[in-house]
Amino acid sequence: MRNFEYAAADSEADALSLLADHPGETAILAGGTDLVSLLQKELVNPRRVVDISRVSELKAIEPTDDGGVRIGALATLEELLASPLAAEYPSLRDVASAIRAIQIQQYGTIGGDLCHLPNCWYFRKGYGLLGDSNGRALSEEGDNRYHAIFGNRGRAKFVSASRFAPSLIAWDASVRIAGPAAGEEAWLPLEQFFVTPKGDQQGVTRLAPGQLITHLELTPAAGRLSGAYEVLEMSGLDWPLAAAASTLEMEGGVVSRAKIVLGHVAPTPWVSHPAADVLRGQPITEATAELAGEAAVSEASPLKDNEYKVRLAKTAVKRSLLRAAGANV
Ligand SMILES: Cc1cc2nc3c(=O)[nH]c(=O)nc-3n(C[C@H](O)[C@H](O)[C@H](O)COP(=O)(O)OP(=O)(O)OC[C@H]3O[C@@H](n4cnc5c(N)ncnc54)[C@H](O)[C@@H]3O)c2cc1C
């Protein structure tokens, strides 16, 4: 691990000021469950690490005036699971309870999950986000069994690592970004927060140097159904091979609006418009959920080693819908 300065912030303003001293040469530390290993492997080499874990204003889970919920970026998975407000969003609980490691539930934060850098093994071995070695695209020619099956026609083949982004996007969540200047803030639909890098200098989110995520806001849960399903290889700590989250508005027993978002199948969370279109005007049954799964994967373009993920993505969509409709799948 290379040397770096450590600075602990005690307020949002303090964090922004500590980040502003060295623009582009800082890293934010929340729970540290991933950042510490990135520092150890020298995949991230900041001049200063800004620890935000003591900023109390970023921890609360509270109701919004319109009946939604505001979640601080430092809320831990354990706090999400315990929160009666978050319990109104079943798809979030489906995801939080699937992360089966007490340590991660206690330390991992929702902001850290959203900014988690890809788990792509070429990136984690030091070949950069795009997995290049002397002009060779390792993620295209090498073993790509865990890579993207959607949005993979450019150089980026990794999959977005966030567990919560699909369900948050399915709930039309917005994200508050603070900085880089003190007092500067922007609210962005979470759907627009993630980017697919085209070059080596681009990251995986819209965060600019000196900015941080402070809060998320979810629209009211009342009157809507939701479910999420992750296909995991192991029953312990593991990353999904494919995942999906669905939020449904129903009228007279049929779907009036559906939002279906896949995870771990593309460089960003993947909103499936074909799946949502198929469901409009339909009840949720085994047959319609199956059709939505098929529609979702109609856009897939698997790589040489990951055709199997197409089937898993279809199953994830189907089961997220059946869970939303109350089935125990
Ligand atoms: C050994 C190990 C195995 C793990 N395996 C799994 C697994 O299998 N499945 C799983 O789901 N999770 C796993 N995790 C947990 C994983 O690290 C989660 O993504 C966790 O939620 C990250 O939260 P954190 O607060 O610890 O993030 P940190 O490690 O503190 O930060 C992660 C990234 O987000 C940035 N960041 C953090 N907060 C903010 C913010 N507010 N604004 C802007 N940027 C921010 C950091 O700079 C860093 O780049 C594992 C962790 C460990 C240690």
The ligand as an ORCA input file, in Angstrom:
! r2SCAN-3c Opt
* xyz 0 1
  C     -13.903     -9.380      1.762
  C     -15.140     -8.644      1.287
  C     -15.979     -9.286      0.442
  C     -17.140     -8.646      0.026
  N     -17.957     -9.340     -0.772
  C     -19.155     -8.830     -1.069
  C     -20.066     -9.629     -1.793
  O     -19.791    -10.761     -2.130
  N     -21.254     -9.093     -2.093
  C     -21.567     -7.824     -1.710
  O     -22.656     -7.362     -2.018
  N     -20.732     -7.048     -1.027
  C     -19.540     -7.532     -0.699
  N     -18.683     -6.772      0.001
  C     -19.188     -5.473      0.473
  C     -18.955     -4.348     -0.429
  O     -17.732     -3.810     -0.131
  C     -20.160     -3.381     -0.454
  O     -20.199     -2.829     -1.737
  C     -20.268     -2.257      0.570
  O     -21.621     -1.789      0.606
  C     -19.393     -1.049      0.336
  O     -19.700     -0.064      1.322
  P     -18.563      0.645      2.146
  O     -19.246      1.724      2.908
  O     -17.760     -0.327      2.927
  O     -17.697      1.287      0.970
  P     -16.190      1.767      0.925
  O     -15.284      0.596      0.795
  O     -15.913      2.743      2.008
  O     -16.251      2.526     -0.467
  C     -16.500      1.837     -1.694
  C     -16.297      2.850     -2.839
  O     -17.302      3.854     -2.788
  C     -16.732      5.170     -2.614
  N     -17.656      5.849     -1.722
  C     -18.127      5.393     -0.530
  N     -19.061      6.228     -0.050
  C     -19.199      7.252     -0.932
  C     -20.012      8.420     -0.989
  N     -20.890      8.727     -0.036
  N     -19.872      9.252     -2.047
  C     -18.993      8.949     -3.035
  N     -18.187      7.865     -3.050
  C     -18.291      7.007     -2.006
  C     -15.340      4.900     -2.066
  O     -14.444      5.938     -2.367
  C     -14.978      3.599     -2.758
  O     -14.529      3.804     -4.069
  C     -17.472     -7.329      0.414
  C     -16.574     -6.667      1.257
  C     -15.428     -7.337      1.697
  C     -14.496     -6.618      2.634
*
